[in-house]
Amino acid sequence: MSRLDRMVGNYEVMLRLGSAGRLTERVIQTRVARFSISAARDESMLNQTRAVLCLHGVHTIIFPAYHAFSRELGKLTREETSLERQQREMMWRVDKWVMRGLSREVLLDIATNVFNLPPLLESRNQEAAARPIDRGRMASDT
């Protein structure tokens, strides 16, 4: 019995024991089916992320942070938004996790290999990094 089958089985037992209140058989079957699909998708995403992390030689102690990033991107890709907005959101998330100490190269590799994000993300970040910051007039300049 696989880990995924155990998770789905445990979820079904919890529903049948009434942890979510009294439910009809049809509702229980619907919830279990949805949970099964979601758990399989998440398991696949985490396995692909783990493969990218191993390829880059990332220490296992840091895996949970990269998995959190991966879950954020997974949630974002399931939202129905425009491609431009999705790319802006993904760039923002990459920058956020870089500020938390993760490698930009590994994050971009996860975005492109696990979520099929176009390489446009990389070029936009490089352009933004090369652009000088205009701080305007400082108070000490007067």
trRosetta pair geometry for C-beta under 8 A, 3 or more apart (Angstrom, degrees):
i j d omega theta_ij theta_ji phi_ij phi_ji
1 5 4.9 -120 -170 86 84 131
1 6 5.9 100 137 -57 114 88
1 9 7.9 -16 -173 -7 134 147
2 5 4.7 99 55 6 78 101
2 6 7.1 -139 98 -4 43 86
3 6 5.7 -56 -153 35 32 113
3 7 6.5 34 151 -21 65 104
3 43 7.7 156 90 -123 110 133
4 7 5.7 -51 -150 32 32 113
4 8 6.5 27 155 -14 65 106
4 36 8.0 84 166 -148 101 72
4 39 5.8 146 -148 132 90 115
4 40 6.2 65 -158 -89 143 69
4 43 5.5 -44 -86 -51 117 165
5 8 5.9 -56 -147 40 31 108
5 9 6.1 33 154 -20 65 110
6 9 5.6 -57 -145 39 29 113
6 10 6.2 30 157 -20 65 106
7 10 5.9 -56 -148 36 27 109
7 11 6.4 29 153 -20 63 106
7 39 5.5 176 105 -154 136 151
8 11 5.6 -53 -149 34 32 114
8 12 6.5 33 153 -19 64 105
8 32 6.5 86 -173 -167 93 89
8 35 6.3 151 -122 109 78 106
8 36 4.8 42 -117 -95 134 87
8 39 6.2 -153 -66 47 90 155
9 12 5.7 -54 -149 35 31 111
9 13 6.4 32 153 -19 65 105
10 13 5.7 -52 -148 35 33 112
10 14 6.4 36 153 -21 65 103
11 14 5.7 -53 -152 33 31 113
11 15 6.6 30 152 -17 64 105
11 31 7.9 -141 150 132 113 99
11 32 6.4 151 104 -116 109 75
11 35 5.1 -146 140 139 163 161
12 15 5.7 -55 -151 36 33 111
12 16 6.3 29 154 -17 67 108
12 28 7.0 82 -146 175 78 104
12 32 4.9 34 -89 -107 98 129
13 16 5.8 -58 -145 40 31 109
13 17 6.2 26 157 -17 66 109
14 17 6.0 -60 -145 39 27 107
14 19 4.5 -35 177 21 88 140
14 20 7.4 74 133 -16 92 94
15 18 8.0 59 172 -58 30 18
15 19 6.8 -73 -83 44 30 92
15 20 5.8 -16 -122 24 71 119
15 23 6.1 -41 180 41 97 146
15 28 4.9 146 133 -131 133 95
15 31 6.1 157 -106 85 153 138
15 32 7.0 -120 25 -60 154 94
16 28 6.5 63 -74 -140 73 148
18 21 6.5 -28 -166 -175 75 6
18 22 6.2 -8 -124 -77 100 54
18 23 7.9 -179 -112 7 54 85
20 23 6.3 24 89 -40 105 126
20 31 7.9 -165 56 -154 166 173
23 27 4.4 -122 -174 87 104 125
23 28 5.1 126 113 -57 125 85
23 31 7.6 -35 -173 4 159 139
24 27 4.8 95 55 7 79 102
24 28 7.1 -143 95 -5 41 87
25 28 5.7 -55 -149 36 33 113
25 29 6.3 32 155 -18 67 106
26 29 5.8 -55 -148 37 30 110
26 30 6.4 31 154 -19 64 107
27 30 5.7 -54 -147 36 31 112
27 31 6.3 28 156 -16 66 107
28 31 5.9 -58 -147 39 29 108
28 32 6.2 27 157 -18 65 109
29 32 5.8 -55 -143 38 29 110
29 33 6.3 31 157 -21 64 107
30 33 5.8 -56 -149 35 28 111
30 34 6.4 24 155 -15 64 107
31 34 5.8 -56 -147 39 31 109
31 35 6.1 31 155 -18 66 109
32 35 5.7 -55 -143 39 30 111
32 36 6.2 36 155 -25 64 106
33 36 5.7 -53 -148 32 28 115
33 37 6.7 28 155 -17 62 104
34 37 5.9 -55 -151 35 32 109
34 38 6.2 27 154 -15 66 110
35 38 5.7 -59 -145 42 31 110
35 39 5.9 30 158 -20 68 110
36 39 5.9 -54 -140 38 25 109
36 40 6.3 26 159 -18 62 108
37 40 6.0 -58 -149 36 27 109
37 41 6.4 26 154 -18 63 108
38 41 5.8 -56 -149 36 30 111
38 42 6.3 26 155 -15 65 108
39 42 5.8 -55 -144 40 31 109
39 43 6.1 34 155 -22 65 107
40 43 5.7 -52 -144 36 29 113
40 44 6.4 30 156 -18 63 106
41 44 5.9 -57 -151 36 28 111
41 45 6.3 28 153 -19 64 109
41 74 7.6 140 142 -166 106 128
42 45 5.6 -55 -146 37 32 112
42 46 6.2 28 158 -16 67 107
42 71 7.5 22 -136 -110 101 93
42 74 7.2 99 -107 156 69 166
43 46 6.0 -57 -146 39 28 107
43 47 6.3 29 155 -19 63 107
44 47 5.8 -56 -148 36 29 111
44 48 6.4 27 155 -16 64 106
45 48 5.9 -57 -150 38 29 109
45 49 6.3 30 152 -19 65 108
45 70 6.0 157 154 158 105 116
45 71 7.6 116 117 -88 139 55
45 74 5.3 20 -147 -89 164 137
45 114 6.3 80 -151 -178 73 119
46 49 5.5 -51 -144 38 34 114
46 50 6.2 40 154 -24 65 104
46 67 5.9 25 -126 -133 96 109
46 70 6.8 133 -96 105 56 147
47 50 5.6 -50 -146 34 31 114
47 51 6.6 35 152 -22 62 102
48 51 5.6 -50 -152 30 34 114
48 52 6.8 33 151 -17 64 101
48 113 7.0 -168 170 125 108 94
48 114 4.5 137 119 -116 124 94
49 52 5.8 -54 -153 35 35 110
49 53 6.3 34 150 -19 67 107
49 66 6.2 166 172 135 116 104
49 67 6.1 130 112 -101 151 64
49 70 4.3 -36 -91 -90 149 159
49 110 5.7 31 -125 -134 84 114
49 114 5.6 19 -71 -89 71 154
50 53 5.6 -54 -146 37 33 112
50 54 6.3 32 155 -18 66 105
50 63 7.0 24 -110 -143 81 122
51 54 5.9 -54 -147 37 30 110
51 55 6.4 36 152 -24 63 106
52 55 5.5 -54 -151 33 31 117
52 56 6.6 18 155 -8 65 108
52 106 7.0 129 142 -163 105 79
52 109 5.4 164 -165 123 122 109
52 110 5.2 160 97 -87 162 70
52 113 5.6 153 -89 72 124 139
52 114 6.5 -80 -22 -42 141 107
53 56 6.0 -64 -150 44 31 102
53 58 4.2 -71 -167 46 87 127
53 63 6.0 92 161 -109 169 84
53 66 5.7 134 -86 96 126 164
53 106 6.9 55 -106 -164 63 125
54 57 7.4 39 -174 -75 34 31
54 58 7.4 -78 -66 39 26 82
55 109 7.8 -137 83 154 125 147
56 103 7.3 -170 166 74 147 150
56 105 7.4 155 -129 109 135 104
56 106 4.9 176 105 -102 178 104
56 109 6.8 153 -56 56 129 158
58 62 5.6 -102 173 73 105 118
58 63 7.0 129 116 -75 117 67
58 66 6.7 49 145 -30 165 153
58 103 7.6 -138 -96 18 110 128
58 106 6.2 78 -65 -128 130 155
59 62 5.3 82 72 8 83 101
60 63 5.2 -15 -159 -18 52 121
62 65 5.5 -47 -174 34 71 114
62 66 6.4 65 134 -16 85 103
62 102 7.3 147 177 -108 122 86
63 66 5.8 -65 -151 43 37 107
63 67 5.9 37 155 -22 73 108
64 67 5.4 -55 -142 38 33 113
64 68 6.4 39 155 -25 66 100
65 68 5.7 -48 -152 30 32 113
65 69 6.8 34 148 -17 62 102
65 97 7.2 141 162 -152 100 106
65 100 6.9 -165 -161 123 128 127
65 101 7.8 -31 171 74 166 95
65 102 5.9 -164 128 -72 124 119
66 69 5.5 -49 -152 35 37 115
66 70 6.3 41 148 -22 66 104
66 102 6.5 143 -80 -135 78 136
66 106 6.9 -62 -115 136 128 124
66 107 7.6 -143 -128 -89 86 70
66 110 6.8 -178 -172 -67 102 154
67 70 5.3 -50 -146 36 36 116
67 71 6.4 39 153 -21 66 101
68 71 5.7 -50 -148 34 32 111
68 72 6.6 37 150 -21 62 102
69 72 5.6 -54 -154 33 33 114
69 73 6.6 27 152 -14 66 104
69 93 6.8 137 -149 158 84 108
69 97 4.8 26 -96 -92 126 159
69 102 6.8 -99 -42 57 149 176
69 107 6.2 -85 165 -125 156 98
69 110 6.8 86 109 91 117 157
70 73 5.9 -54 -149 39 33 108
70 74 6.2 37 151 -23 65 106
70 110 5.9 -103 -89 179 93 135
70 114 6.4 -32 -137 114 107 164
71 74 5.4 -51 -145 35 33 116
71 75 6.4 35 156 -19 65 102
72 75 5.9 -55 -152 35 29 109
72 76 6.4 28 151 -18 64 109
72 93 5.5 177 125 -148 134 140
73 76 5.4 -56 -146 38 34 114
73 77 6.2 32 157 -20 68 105
73 90 6.4 56 -120 -121 97 96
73 93 6.6 175 -71 105 80 156
73 110 7.3 155 22 127 158 107
73 111 6.2 -145 -128 -107 154 78
73 114 7.5 95 96 92 139 117
73 115 5.3 -101 148 -52 124 156
73 117 7.9 -76 -162 -46 129 131
74 77 6.0 -55 -145 35 28 107
74 78 6.7 25 156 -18 61 106
74 115 7.2 -141 -81 -92 56 115
75 78 6.0 -61 -155 34 32 110
75 79 7.1 38 149 -29 63 99
76 79 5.8 -48 -159 18 38 114
76 86 6.5 134 157 -146 103 83
76 89 5.5 -176 -148 119 135 131
76 90 6.5 162 118 -74 155 80
76 93 7.2 -122 -33 -25 155 153
77 86 7.2 76 -102 -158 54 127
77 115 5.5 -155 -59 -153 150 117
79 86 7.6 176 76 -100 101 99
81 85 4.6 -93 155 84 121 125
81 86 5.3 151 84 -58 107 86
81 89 7.6 66 81 -4 156 141
82 85 4.6 88 60 10 87 102
82 86 6.8 -151 93 -8 44 88
83 86 5.5 -55 -145 38 31 115
83 87 6.3 32 156 -20 66 104
84 87 5.9 -56 -151 35 29 109
84 88 6.6 29 152 -18 63 104
85 88 5.6 -52 -149 36 35 112
85 89 6.3 35 153 -19 67 106
86 89 5.7 -55 -148 37 30 111
86 90 6.3 29 153 -19 64 107
87 90 5.6 -54 -145 37 32 111
87 91 6.3 35 155 -21 66 103
87 117 7.6 134 -110 -159 79 106
87 118 7.8 -34 -101 50 122 99
87 120 6.6 -27 -141 96 144 117
87 121 6.1 -148 -155 -84 95 88
87 124 7.5 96 157 16 119 159
88 91 5.8 -53 -149 35 30 110
88 92 6.4 32 152 -20 63 106
89 92 5.6 -54 -151 35 31 114
89 93 6.4 30 152 -18 65 105
90 93 5.6 -54 -147 37 34 110
90 94 6.4 37 153 -21 66 102
90 111 6.1 109 -178 -138 126 133
90 117 6.2 176 174 -127 166 146
90 121 6.1 -61 107 -114 121 136
91 94 5.7 -51 -148 34 33 112
91 95 6.4 31 154 -16 65 106
91 121 5.9 -166 -78 -147 87 91
91 124 6.3 -65 -100 99 143 127
91 125 6.2 -173 -141 -71 104 96
92 95 5.8 -56 -150 38 30 110
92 96 6.3 36 151 -25 65 106
93 96 5.4 -48 -144 32 34 116
93 97 6.4 24 160 -11 66 105
94 97 6.2 -63 -150 41 28 102
94 98 6.3 32 152 -23 65 107
94 104 6.6 69 170 -138 106 78
94 107 4.9 140 -136 133 87 135
94 108 6.6 48 -135 -70 140 73
94 111 6.8 -38 -77 -42 119 145
94 121 7.2 120 -15 172 155 123
94 125 7.0 -66 100 -86 140 145
95 98 5.6 -52 -145 34 32 114
95 99 6.5 34 155 -19 64 103
95 125 7.7 -173 -68 -124 94 113
96 99 5.9 -58 -157 34 29 110
96 100 6.7 23 147 -15 63 108
97 100 5.2 -52 -148 38 42 114
97 102 4.6 -21 153 40 96 131
97 107 5.7 151 87 -103 130 143
98 101 7.9 141 180 4 30 9
98 102 6.1 -89 -93 68 38 75
98 103 7.7 1 -116 175 79 8
98 104 4.9 20 -101 -74 125 88
98 107 6.8 -102 -61 10 85 153
102 106 6.6 -106 169 69 95 117
102 107 5.8 94 122 -54 121 114
103 106 4.1 73 79 11 110 107
103 107 6.6 -180 91 -10 56 85
104 107 5.7 -58 -146 39 32 112
104 108 6.1 29 158 -17 68 108
104 125 7.4 -180 -169 149 130 153
105 108 6.0 -57 -147 38 26 107
105 109 6.3 28 153 -21 62 108
106 109 5.5 -55 -148 36 32 114
106 110 6.5 36 152 -21 65 101
107 110 5.7 -51 -152 33 32 111
107 111 6.4 32 150 -19 64 105
108 111 5.4 -51 -146 36 36 114
108 112 6.2 24 158 -12 68 107
108 121 6.5 -178 -133 105 96 117
108 122 5.5 77 -159 -85 143 96
108 125 7.8 -120 -86 28 129 152
109 112 6.1 -58 -141 42 29 102
109 113 5.7 4 169 2 67 118
110 113 6.5 -66 -127 50 20 93
110 114 5.1 -12 -173 13 64 124
110 115 7.4 42 141 3 67 99
111 114 7.2 -37 -91 48 10 90
111 115 5.6 -45 -157 48 46 116
111 117 4.2 -32 157 31 91 143
111 121 6.2 -63 122 73 147 164
112 115 7.5 -25 -61 59 7 73
112 116 7.2 30 -170 -128 42 19
112 117 5.3 -87 -87 61 49 83
112 118 7.7 10 -118 177 88 4
112 119 6.3 33 -111 -81 132 68
112 121 7.6 -151 -65 45 92 124
112 122 7.8 -7 -55 -35 131 115
113 116 7.9 12 -165 -68 9 46
117 121 5.6 10 145 -11 123 140
118 121 6.9 136 83 -10 62 86
119 122 5.2 -35 -173 25 74 115
119 123 6.7 66 137 -15 83 98
120 123 5.9 -60 -151 40 40 106
120 124 6.1 38 154 -21 72 107
121 124 6.0 -59 -148 36 27 109
121 125 6.5 23 157 -16 63 108
122 125 6.0 -62 -154 37 29 108
122 126 6.4 25 154 -17 66 108
123 126 5.7 -55 -146 38 34 111
123 127 6.3 36 154 -20 66 104
124 127 5.7 -53 -148 35 32 111
124 128 6.3 30 154 -18 65 107
125 128 5.7 -54 -146 38 32 111
125 129 6.3 32 155 -20 65 106
126 129 5.7 -53 -145 37 32 111
126 130 6.3 27 157 -17 65 109
127 130 5.9 -61 -147 39 29 107
127 131 6.4 37 154 -32 65 105
128 131 5.8 -48 -148 22 32 116
135 138 6.6 14 125 -62 117 94
137 141 5.1 -122 -164 63 83 139
137 142 7.2 71 165 -55 122 86
138 141 4.8 108 58 -14 76 102
139 142 6.5 -45 -171 11 42 111
